[in-house]
Amino acid sequence: MGILTENKGSRRHRLKELSKLLADGERSPGWNLKDNVARAVKDGHTESEEFLSTLAAVIADEKPPACRS
């Protein structure tokens, strides 16, 4: 989740790119990102732990992406 180590403008752009990839069906099955989420939360990133955990689960193909309206 190196996206979180970038500045806010770049992070927003990267999250949009990641969102498109996930919407297109890209996944990394079996990736365990729990340690990355815990570290991001510990480091005080502004994204919520729930958001990061959900994002990690979608990337790992453990959860379907939420629909946005």
N, C-alpha and C positions, 0 to 999 in steps of 0.2 A: 504494500500500500504506500509506495513511495510518493503517490499523489499528495499525501498529506504533508510532505516535507517541503513543498513548494510554496511560493507566495500565494496570497488569496486569488489574484486574478488568474494566474497560471493554474491553480488548483481548480477553479471554477471551469476553466476550459478543459482540463483533463477529465473532470467528472462528467462533462457533457460528452466527451469522446467515449468514455467508458459506458455511459448510459446508452449511447448509440450501438456500441458493440454488443452489449447485453440484450438490447432490443432486437438485434439481428441474430440472436441465438448463441453468441460466443460464450463459452464457459471454460473453466479449468476444473473438471471433476476431480474430487479427492483432495484438492488443496485445503490445507488446514490453516486458516488465517486468524485463528483465535488469539495467538500470541501477538500478532500485528495489531489487532483491535485493542487488546489490553494495553499495549505500549502506546498507541495513539491516545487513548483515554488518559493514561498516566502522564503523558507529555502535555496534556491540556488542550488538545485540538478541540475546536468549537463544535464539530459535528457530534451528535449525541452517540452514546454507546449503542443504543438501539439501532440507529441508522447504520453505523459501521458494522454491527453484527449482522444485520439484514443484508447489507451489501456483500459482506464476506460469504454469507450462505448462498446468495444468488451466484456469485462468481464460482463457488465450489459446486454448483448445480445441486444444492441441497434444498433449495426453495425457489419457487417461481418468482419472477420480478413482479412487483406491485404495479397495477395499472395506474397511470396518472391521467387526470382529465384536465 
